[in-house]
Amino acid sequence: MLLKFWHTSITRIRPATKVVRGSTVFDWDNPSTLVINECLVQPGTTNLSMDGRVLGIQDGLTVCAPEDADIQAGDRIEYRGNIYTIEGDPLVWVDAGKLNHMQLNLQRWRG
């Protein structure tokens, strides 16, 4: 069990798969979802891109979820109506006593 202030919920979005021209690919038109409770969501990074063509903003979050949460690389996370991608693999912190958890580094681009 995680600490009491870890009370936020996120939604894991996992794509289905389909075969296209002999290759298995993600099917984001038919994803499955799962609400994951007992998470802690904190601001991560934010960046501004002004390359002369497009003004873009990258927002990041760090999520701590239960260590056994059904989340894997390639999934997306919905939080407060926004969809984020998981950067890299989910990281599992063990041997931390009651603080064992899975860390997700999330990001989304706007603009």
C-alpha positions as CSV (number, residue, x, y, z in Angstrom):
1,M,0.0,0.0,0.0
2,L,1.3,3.4,-0.9
3,L,1.1,6.5,1.1
4,K,-2.2,8.3,1.7
5,F,-1.4,11.3,-0.5
6,W,-1.0,9.0,-3.5
7,H,-4.7,9.3,-4.3
8,T,-4.8,10.4,-7.9
9,S,-6.2,8.2,-10.7
10,I,-4.9,7.9,-14.3
11,T,-6.2,6.0,-17.3
12,R,-3.9,3.6,-19.1
13,I,-4.7,3.5,-22.9
14,R,-3.3,0.4,-24.7
15,P,-3.7,0.0,-28.5
16,A,-5.2,-3.1,-30.0
17,T,-3.2,-4.7,-32.8
18,K,-4.1,-5.6,-36.4
19,V,-2.3,-7.1,-39.3
20,V,-1.5,-4.8,-42.2
21,R,0.3,-6.2,-45.2
22,G,1.6,-9.1,-43.1
23,S,2.9,-7.0,-40.2
24,T,1.3,-6.6,-36.8
25,V,0.8,-2.9,-36.0
26,F,-0.9,-0.8,-33.3
27,D,-4.6,-0.1,-33.8
28,W,-5.3,3.2,-31.9
29,D,-8.9,3.2,-33.2
30,N,-9.8,0.4,-30.8
31,P,-7.7,0.8,-27.6
32,S,-8.5,-0.8,-24.3
33,T,-8.5,1.4,-21.2
34,L,-7.9,0.7,-17.5
35,V,-8.2,3.2,-14.6
36,I,-5.2,2.9,-12.2
37,N,-5.8,4.3,-8.7
38,E,-3.3,5.3,-5.9
39,C,-1.0,7.3,-8.1
40,L,1.0,10.4,-7.4
41,V,1.3,12.9,-10.3
42,Q,3.9,15.7,-10.3
43,P,5.0,18.3,-12.8
44,G,8.0,17.2,-14.8
45,T,9.6,19.2,-17.5
46,T,8.3,21.8,-19.9
47,N,10.0,23.2,-23.0
48,L,9.2,25.8,-25.6
49,S,10.2,25.2,-29.2
50,M,10.5,28.3,-31.5
51,D,12.2,27.1,-34.6
52,G,10.8,29.8,-36.8
53,R,8.1,27.7,-38.3
54,V,5.9,26.4,-35.4
55,L,5.6,27.4,-31.8
56,G,5.4,24.2,-29.8
57,I,5.2,23.4,-26.1
58,Q,6.3,20.1,-24.6
59,D,4.8,19.4,-21.2
60,G,6.0,16.6,-18.9
61,L,4.7,14.8,-15.9
62,T,6.3,12.3,-13.5
63,V,3.8,9.6,-12.3
64,C,4.3,7.2,-9.4
65,A,1.9,4.3,-9.8
66,P,1.6,1.0,-7.8
67,E,4.5,-1.3,-8.6
68,D,2.2,-4.0,-10.1
69,A,0.2,-1.6,-12.3
70,D,-0.6,-3.0,-15.8
71,I,1.4,-0.4,-17.7
72,Q,4.0,-1.0,-20.3
73,A,6.1,0.8,-22.9
74,G,3.9,1.9,-25.9
75,D,0.9,2.6,-23.7
76,R,-0.5,6.1,-23.4
77,I,-1.8,7.8,-20.3
78,E,-4.8,10.1,-19.9
79,Y,-4.7,12.5,-17.0
80,R,-7.1,15.5,-16.6
81,G,-8.3,15.2,-20.1
82,N,-4.9,15.2,-21.7
83,I,-3.2,12.3,-23.5
84,Y,0.5,11.7,-22.7
85,T,3.1,9.3,-24.2
86,I,5.4,7.3,-21.9
87,E,9.0,8.1,-22.5
88,G,11.0,4.9,-22.5
89,D,10.1,2.0,-20.2
90,P,8.2,2.2,-16.9
91,L,10.7,2.1,-14.1
92,V,10.0,-0.1,-11.1
93,W,11.5,1.0,-7.7
94,V,11.8,-1.9,-5.3
95,D,13.2,-2.4,-1.8
96,A,11.8,1.0,-0.8
97,G,9.4,-0.5,1.8
98,K,6.0,1.2,1.5
99,L,7.3,3.3,-1.3
100,N,7.8,0.6,-3.9
101,H,6.3,2.0,-7.1
102,M,6.4,2.3,-10.8
103,Q,7.7,5.6,-12.2
104,L,6.4,6.9,-15.5
105,N,8.0,9.8,-17.3
106,L,5.2,11.3,-19.5
107,Q,5.2,14.0,-22.2
108,R,2.8,15.6,-24.7
109,W,3.4,18.2,-27.4
110,R,1.1,21.1,-28.2
111,G,1.3,23.5,-31.1
